[in-house]
Amino acid sequence: MAFSRCYFEVMASGKLSTSRLQYGSMASDRIYLLDFEKPLAELEKRIDQIRQLAEESGVNVSEEIRQLESRAVELRQEIFTNLTPGQRLQMARHPRRPSTLDYVQVISDEWIELHGDRRGFDDPAIVGGIARLAGQPVVMLGHQKGRDTKDNVARNFGMASPGGYRKALRLMEHANRFGMPILTFIDTPAAWPGLEAEAFGQGEAIALNLREMFCLEVPIICTVIGEGGSGGALGIGVGDRLLMFEHAVYSVAPPEACAAILWRDTQQAPQAAESLKITAADLKAFGIADQILPEPIGGAHADPLKATEILKAALLENLEVLMRMSSQQRREHRYQKFRNLGVFNEIAA
Protein backbone atom coordinates (compact mmCIF):
# COMPACT_ATOMS: atom_id res chain seq x y z
CA MET A 1 0.00 0.00 0.00
CA ALA A 2 2.89 2.35 0.72
CA PHE A 3 4.14 1.79 -2.82
CA SER A 4 0.75 2.75 -4.26
CA ARG A 5 0.76 6.06 -2.41
CA CYS A 6 4.34 6.79 -3.45
CA TYR A 7 3.50 5.95 -7.07
CA PHE A 8 0.87 8.70 -7.26
CA GLU A 9 2.85 11.17 -5.14
CA VAL A 10 5.90 10.90 -7.39
CA MET A 11 3.77 11.21 -10.52
CA ALA A 12 2.13 14.33 -9.03
CA SER A 13 5.45 15.88 -8.00
CA GLY A 14 6.76 15.89 -11.56
CA LYS A 15 9.76 13.70 -10.76
CA LEU A 16 8.33 11.32 -13.33
CA SER A 17 7.03 12.93 -16.49
CA THR A 18 3.32 12.31 -17.00
CA SER A 19 3.53 13.60 -20.58
CA ARG A 20 6.07 11.02 -21.66
CA LEU A 21 5.82 7.34 -22.34
CA GLN A 22 9.24 6.49 -21.00
CA TYR A 23 8.98 6.15 -17.27
CA GLY A 24 10.04 3.24 -15.15
CA SER A 25 9.46 1.60 -11.81
CA MET A 26 10.61 3.36 -8.69
CA ALA A 27 12.29 0.09 -7.83
CA SER A 28 14.26 -0.01 -11.07
CA ASP A 29 15.13 2.09 -14.12
CA ARG A 30 13.53 -0.36 -16.51
CA ILE A 31 11.51 1.31 -19.25
CA TYR A 32 8.25 -0.27 -20.41
CA LEU A 33 7.41 0.43 -24.03
CA LEU A 34 4.85 -1.40 -26.09
CA ASP A 35 5.68 -2.00 -29.75
CA PHE A 36 3.26 0.59 -31.08
CA GLU A 37 4.61 3.20 -28.63
CA LYS A 38 8.19 3.01 -29.96
CA PRO A 39 7.83 5.50 -32.88
CA LEU A 40 6.54 8.13 -30.43
CA ALA A 41 9.28 7.33 -27.91
CA GLU A 42 11.92 7.72 -30.63
CA LEU A 43 10.49 11.10 -31.68
CA GLU A 44 10.43 12.34 -28.07
CA LYS A 45 14.02 11.15 -27.60
CA ARG A 46 15.01 13.06 -30.71
CA ILE A 47 13.36 16.24 -29.37
CA ASP A 48 15.30 15.90 -26.11
CA GLN A 49 18.56 15.41 -27.98
CA ILE A 50 18.00 18.50 -30.15
CA ARG A 51 17.05 20.57 -27.12
CA GLN A 52 20.18 19.44 -25.25
CA LEU A 53 22.47 20.17 -28.22
CA ALA A 54 20.88 23.60 -28.65
CA GLU A 55 21.53 24.44 -25.00
CA GLU A 56 25.16 23.33 -25.26
CA SER A 57 25.84 25.23 -28.49
CA GLY A 58 23.68 28.27 -27.79
CA VAL A 59 21.82 27.90 -31.10
CA ASN A 60 18.15 28.93 -31.24
CA VAL A 61 16.16 25.98 -32.58
CA SER A 62 12.87 26.80 -30.89
CA GLU A 63 10.93 26.71 -34.18
CA GLU A 64 12.27 23.27 -35.09
CA ILE A 65 11.46 21.96 -31.60
CA ARG A 66 7.98 23.46 -31.78
CA GLN A 67 7.32 21.66 -35.07
CA LEU A 68 8.60 18.36 -33.71
CA GLU A 69 6.53 18.70 -30.54
CA SER A 70 3.47 19.44 -32.66
CA ARG A 71 4.19 16.31 -34.66
CA ALA A 72 4.58 14.32 -31.41
CA VAL A 73 1.13 15.48 -30.26
CA GLU A 74 -0.39 14.44 -33.60
CA LEU A 75 1.39 11.08 -33.54
CA ARG A 76 0.30 10.39 -29.95
CA GLN A 77 -3.32 11.16 -30.89
CA GLU A 78 -3.06 9.03 -34.02
CA ILE A 79 -1.63 6.02 -32.18
CA PHE A 80 -3.94 5.95 -29.19
CA THR A 81 -7.19 6.64 -31.02
CA ASN A 82 -6.68 3.79 -33.50
CA LEU A 83 -5.65 0.89 -31.30
CA THR A 84 -6.61 -2.64 -32.33
CA PRO A 85 -8.25 -4.97 -29.78
CA GLY A 86 -4.91 -6.74 -29.37
CA GLN A 87 -3.17 -3.45 -28.65
CA ARG A 88 -5.85 -2.46 -26.15
CA LEU A 89 -5.23 -5.79 -24.43
CA GLN A 90 -1.57 -4.83 -24.11
CA MET A 91 -2.62 -1.48 -22.65
CA ALA A 92 -4.90 -3.21 -20.15
CA ARG A 93 -1.99 -5.41 -19.06
CA HIS A 94 0.61 -2.63 -18.92
CA PRO A 95 2.79 -3.22 -15.82
CA ARG A 96 2.58 0.46 -14.86
CA ARG A 97 -1.21 0.66 -15.13
CA PRO A 98 -2.84 1.81 -11.84
CA SER A 99 -4.17 -1.04 -9.72
CA THR A 100 -7.08 -1.38 -7.32
CA LEU A 101 -5.00 -0.25 -4.32
CA ASP A 102 -3.66 2.70 -6.31
CA TYR A 103 -7.15 3.95 -7.08
CA VAL A 104 -8.70 3.14 -3.72
CA GLN A 105 -6.11 4.99 -1.67
CA VAL A 106 -6.39 8.12 -3.81
CA ILE A 107 -10.14 8.43 -4.40
CA SER A 108 -11.13 7.63 -0.80
CA ASP A 109 -11.04 10.05 2.13
CA GLU A 110 -10.36 7.17 4.51
CA TRP A 111 -9.46 3.54 3.83
CA ILE A 112 -9.20 0.58 6.17
CA GLU A 113 -8.27 -2.73 4.55
CA LEU A 114 -9.97 -5.83 5.93
CA HIS A 115 -8.51 -9.31 5.67
CA GLY A 116 -9.59 -12.93 5.64
CA ASP A 117 -12.59 -14.99 4.58
CA ARG A 118 -13.19 -16.26 8.15
CA ARG A 119 -12.48 -19.78 6.91
CA GLY A 120 -8.74 -19.72 7.36
CA PHE A 121 -7.62 -17.95 4.17
CA ASP A 122 -6.64 -14.41 3.18
CA ASP A 123 -6.09 -14.29 -0.56
CA PRO A 124 -3.84 -11.33 -1.54
CA ALA A 125 -5.19 -11.45 -5.13
CA ILE A 126 -8.36 -9.76 -3.87
CA VAL A 127 -8.18 -6.75 -1.57
CA GLY A 128 -11.01 -4.88 0.09
CA GLY A 129 -12.11 -2.80 3.00
CA ILE A 130 -14.17 0.09 4.31
CA ALA A 131 -13.70 3.58 2.93
CA ARG A 132 -15.29 7.00 2.62
CA LEU A 133 -15.95 8.39 -0.84
CA ALA A 134 -16.75 12.12 -0.67
CA GLY A 135 -17.97 11.51 2.88
CA GLN A 136 -20.13 8.49 1.95
CA PRO A 137 -19.20 5.23 3.75
CA VAL A 138 -18.65 2.51 1.15
CA VAL A 139 -17.03 -0.88 0.80
CA MET A 140 -14.37 -1.09 -1.92
CA LEU A 141 -12.83 -4.32 -3.17
CA GLY A 142 -11.09 -5.61 -6.25
CA HIS A 143 -8.45 -7.76 -7.87
CA GLN A 144 -4.88 -6.78 -7.10
CA LYS A 145 -2.00 -7.55 -9.46
CA GLY A 146 1.63 -6.99 -8.51
CA ARG A 147 3.83 -4.13 -9.56
CA ASP A 148 6.85 -6.34 -10.27
CA THR A 149 7.60 -10.03 -10.66
CA LYS A 150 8.02 -10.70 -6.94
CA ASP A 151 4.79 -8.90 -6.08
CA ASN A 152 2.96 -10.62 -8.94
CA VAL A 153 4.00 -14.03 -7.65
CA ALA A 154 2.82 -13.08 -4.15
CA ARG A 155 -0.55 -11.96 -5.52
CA ASN A 156 -0.77 -14.80 -8.05
CA PHE A 157 -0.94 -12.27 -10.92
CA GLY A 158 -4.37 -11.11 -9.73
CA MET A 159 -5.91 -14.57 -10.16
CA ALA A 160 -8.03 -15.14 -7.08
CA SER A 161 -8.53 -18.41 -5.21
CA PRO A 162 -11.84 -19.55 -3.66
CA GLY A 163 -10.74 -17.83 -0.45
CA GLY A 164 -10.50 -14.55 -2.34
CA TYR A 165 -14.07 -14.74 -3.58
CA ARG A 166 -15.30 -15.78 -0.15
CA LYS A 167 -13.48 -12.81 1.35
CA ALA A 168 -15.15 -10.58 -1.24
CA LEU A 169 -18.56 -12.00 -0.38
CA ARG A 170 -17.93 -11.48 3.34
CA LEU A 171 -17.15 -7.82 2.72
CA MET A 172 -20.18 -7.38 0.47
CA GLU A 173 -22.48 -8.94 3.07
CA HIS A 174 -20.97 -6.59 5.64
CA ALA A 175 -21.75 -3.66 3.34
CA ASN A 176 -25.31 -4.87 2.85
CA ARG A 177 -25.83 -5.28 6.60
CA PHE A 178 -24.80 -1.69 7.32
CA GLY A 179 -26.28 -0.06 4.20
CA MET A 180 -22.99 0.83 2.51
CA PRO A 181 -22.71 0.94 -1.31
CA ILE A 182 -20.30 -1.55 -2.88
CA LEU A 183 -17.63 -0.51 -5.40
CA THR A 184 -15.71 -3.33 -7.11
CA PHE A 185 -12.65 -3.01 -9.35
CA ILE A 186 -12.03 -5.77 -11.88
CA ASP A 187 -8.50 -6.53 -13.10
CA THR A 188 -7.72 -10.22 -13.60
CA PRO A 189 -6.93 -12.54 -16.51
CA ALA A 190 -9.11 -15.23 -14.88
CA ALA A 191 -9.75 -17.03 -11.62
CA TRP A 192 -6.89 -19.22 -10.45
CA PRO A 193 -7.24 -22.47 -12.46
CA GLY A 194 -5.00 -24.60 -10.24
CA LEU A 195 -5.84 -28.06 -8.95
CA GLU A 196 -5.83 -26.79 -5.36
CA ALA A 197 -8.33 -24.07 -6.28
CA GLU A 198 -10.70 -26.69 -7.65
CA ALA A 199 -10.20 -28.81 -4.55
CA PHE A 200 -11.29 -25.88 -2.37
CA GLY A 201 -14.37 -25.19 -4.50
CA GLN A 202 -13.47 -22.49 -7.02
CA GLY A 203 -16.61 -22.95 -9.14
CA GLU A 204 -18.89 -23.03 -6.11
CA ALA A 205 -17.33 -19.88 -4.63
CA ILE A 206 -17.82 -17.89 -7.85
CA ALA A 207 -21.35 -19.23 -8.39
CA LEU A 208 -22.31 -18.30 -4.83
CA ASN A 209 -21.04 -14.75 -5.38
CA LEU A 210 -23.10 -14.44 -8.56
CA ARG A 211 -26.25 -15.53 -6.76
CA GLU A 212 -25.75 -13.44 -3.67
CA MET A 213 -24.81 -10.23 -5.52
CA PHE A 214 -28.21 -10.29 -7.24
CA CYS A 215 -29.85 -10.29 -3.80
CA LEU A 216 -27.92 -7.46 -2.15
CA GLU A 217 -30.00 -4.38 -1.40
CA VAL A 218 -27.28 -1.73 -1.56
CA PRO A 219 -26.02 -0.07 -4.76
CA ILE A 220 -23.25 -1.98 -6.57
CA ILE A 221 -20.96 -0.33 -9.12
CA CYS A 222 -18.42 -2.51 -10.92
CA THR A 223 -15.52 -0.97 -12.84
CA VAL A 224 -13.18 -2.81 -15.21
CA ILE A 225 -9.90 -0.94 -14.62
CA GLY A 226 -7.68 -3.27 -16.63
CA GLU A 227 -8.29 -6.82 -17.74
CA GLY A 228 -11.58 -8.58 -17.00
CA GLY A 229 -11.32 -12.27 -17.75
CA SER A 230 -13.87 -15.07 -17.51
CA GLY A 231 -15.52 -16.15 -14.25
CA GLY A 232 -12.67 -14.57 -12.34
CA ALA A 233 -14.08 -11.17 -13.30
CA LEU A 234 -17.72 -12.16 -12.91
CA GLY A 235 -17.10 -13.27 -9.33
CA ILE A 236 -17.17 -9.60 -8.29
CA GLY A 237 -18.84 -8.27 -11.45
CA VAL A 238 -22.60 -8.44 -10.85
CA GLY A 239 -23.83 -4.92 -10.24
CA ASP A 240 -26.26 -2.13 -11.05
CA ARG A 241 -23.68 -0.40 -13.25
CA LEU A 242 -20.69 -1.71 -15.17
CA LEU A 243 -18.11 0.96 -15.99
CA MET A 244 -15.07 0.34 -18.19
CA PHE A 245 -11.97 2.37 -18.79
CA GLU A 246 -11.42 3.18 -22.45
CA HIS A 247 -8.48 0.77 -22.86
CA ALA A 248 -9.79 -1.92 -20.50
CA VAL A 249 -10.96 -5.28 -21.85
CA TYR A 250 -13.62 -7.75 -20.73
CA SER A 251 -13.86 -11.23 -22.20
CA VAL A 252 -15.18 -14.75 -21.70
CA ALA A 253 -11.59 -16.03 -21.76
CA PRO A 254 -8.09 -14.61 -22.28
CA PRO A 255 -7.39 -14.33 -26.04
CA GLU A 256 -4.39 -16.65 -25.64
CA ALA A 257 -6.62 -19.37 -24.18
CA CYS A 258 -9.18 -18.83 -26.93
CA ALA A 259 -6.49 -19.10 -29.61
CA ALA A 260 -5.12 -22.28 -28.04
CA ILE A 261 -8.60 -23.84 -28.08
CA LEU A 262 -9.64 -22.77 -31.59
CA TRP A 263 -6.35 -22.88 -33.49
CA ARG A 264 -4.02 -24.69 -31.08
CA ASP A 265 -1.71 -21.73 -31.48
CA THR A 266 -1.38 -18.95 -28.91
CA GLN A 267 0.25 -16.77 -31.58
CA GLN A 268 -3.25 -16.27 -32.96
CA ALA A 269 -4.19 -14.28 -29.84
CA PRO A 270 -4.56 -10.95 -31.76
CA GLN A 271 -7.08 -12.59 -34.10
CA ALA A 272 -8.89 -14.08 -31.10
CA ALA A 273 -9.00 -10.65 -29.43
CA GLU A 274 -10.64 -9.25 -32.56
CA SER A 275 -13.23 -12.04 -32.69
CA LEU A 276 -14.05 -12.01 -28.98
CA LYS A 277 -15.16 -8.34 -29.07
CA ILE A 278 -13.35 -7.51 -25.85
CA THR A 279 -13.06 -3.72 -26.05
CA ALA A 280 -15.07 -1.18 -24.07
CA ALA A 281 -16.65 0.14 -27.28
CA ASP A 282 -17.81 -3.36 -28.28
CA LEU A 283 -19.27 -4.09 -24.86
CA LYS A 284 -21.02 -0.72 -24.71
CA ALA A 285 -22.60 -1.46 -28.09
CA PHE A 286 -23.78 -4.86 -26.81
CA GLY A 287 -25.35 -3.25 -23.74
CA ILE A 288 -22.99 -5.03 -21.35
CA ALA A 289 -21.01 -1.95 -20.30
CA ASP A 290 -23.05 1.03 -19.14
CA GLN A 291 -20.38 3.71 -19.39
CA ILE A 292 -16.92 4.11 -20.94
CA LEU A 293 -14.44 6.17 -18.91
CA PRO A 294 -12.06 8.10 -21.19
CA GLU A 295 -8.37 7.70 -20.46
CA PRO A 296 -5.61 10.29 -20.79
CA ILE A 297 -3.79 10.12 -24.11
CA GLY A 298 -1.25 7.35 -23.65
CA GLY A 299 -3.44 5.39 -21.25
CA ALA A 300 -4.19 5.51 -17.53
CA HIS A 301 -0.56 4.74 -16.72
CA ALA A 302 0.60 7.86 -18.59
CA ASP A 303 -1.35 10.17 -16.26
CA PRO A 304 -2.70 8.19 -13.29
CA LEU A 305 -3.85 11.28 -11.42
CA LYS A 306 -6.09 12.30 -14.31
CA ALA A 307 -7.41 8.74 -14.62
CA THR A 308 -8.22 8.78 -10.91
CA GLU A 309 -10.17 12.03 -11.24
CA ILE A 310 -12.19 10.55 -14.11
CA LEU A 311 -12.94 7.39 -12.12
CA LYS A 312 -13.97 9.25 -8.96
CA ALA A 313 -16.29 11.58 -10.87
CA ALA A 314 -17.98 8.65 -12.63
CA LEU A 315 -18.43 6.71 -9.39
CA LEU A 316 -20.00 9.69 -7.63
CA GLU A 317 -22.28 10.43 -10.58
CA ASN A 318 -23.59 6.86 -10.80
CA LEU A 319 -23.81 6.48 -7.04
CA GLU A 320 -26.01 9.56 -6.80
CA VAL A 321 -28.48 8.06 -9.29
CA LEU A 322 -28.54 4.65 -7.61
CA MET A 323 -28.99 6.08 -4.12
CA ARG A 324 -32.24 7.71 -5.24
CA MET A 325 -33.69 4.30 -6.09
CA SER A 326 -35.27 1.97 -3.54
CA SER A 327 -33.56 -1.35 -2.77
CA GLN A 328 -36.39 -3.17 -4.55
CA GLN A 329 -35.98 -1.02 -7.65
CA ARG A 330 -32.22 -1.64 -7.69
CA ARG A 331 -32.60 -5.40 -7.40
CA GLU A 332 -35.24 -5.50 -10.14
CA HIS A 333 -33.08 -3.29 -12.37
CA ARG A 334 -30.05 -5.51 -11.72
CA TYR A 335 -32.03 -8.65 -12.53
CA GLN A 336 -33.47 -7.24 -15.76
CA LYS A 337 -30.06 -5.90 -16.83
CA PHE A 338 -28.57 -9.38 -16.85
CA ARG A 339 -31.70 -11.11 -18.17
CA ASN A 340 -31.57 -8.89 -21.24
CA LEU A 341 -27.95 -9.65 -22.11
CA GLY A 342 -27.28 -11.78 -25.19
CA VAL A 343 -29.25 -12.85 -28.23
CA PHE A 344 -30.89 -16.16 -28.98
CA ASN A 345 -33.17 -17.63 -31.62
CA GLU A 346 -36.03 -20.05 -31.08
CA ILE A 347 -36.54 -22.63 -33.81
CA ALA A 348 -39.87 -24.38 -34.06
CA ALA A 349 -39.61 -28.16 -34.04
Secondary structure, 3 states (H helix, E strand, C coil): CHHHHHHHHHHHHCCCCCCCCCCECCCCCCECCCHHHHHHHHHHHHHHHHHHHHHHHCCCCHHHHHHHHHHHHHHHHHHHCCCCHHHHHHHHCCCCCCCHHHHHHHHCCEEEEECCCCCCCCCCCEEEEEEEECCEEEEEEEECCCCCHHHHHHCHHHCCCHHHHHHHHHHHHHHHHCCCCEEEEEEECCCCCCHHHHHCCHHHHHHHHHHHHHHCCCCEEEEEEEEEEHHHHHCCCCCCEEEEECCCEEECCCHHHHHHHHCCCHHHHHHHHHHHCCEHHHHHHCCCCCEEECCCCCCCCCCHHHHHHHHHHHHHHHHHHHHCCCHHHHHHHHHHHHHCCCCCCCCCC
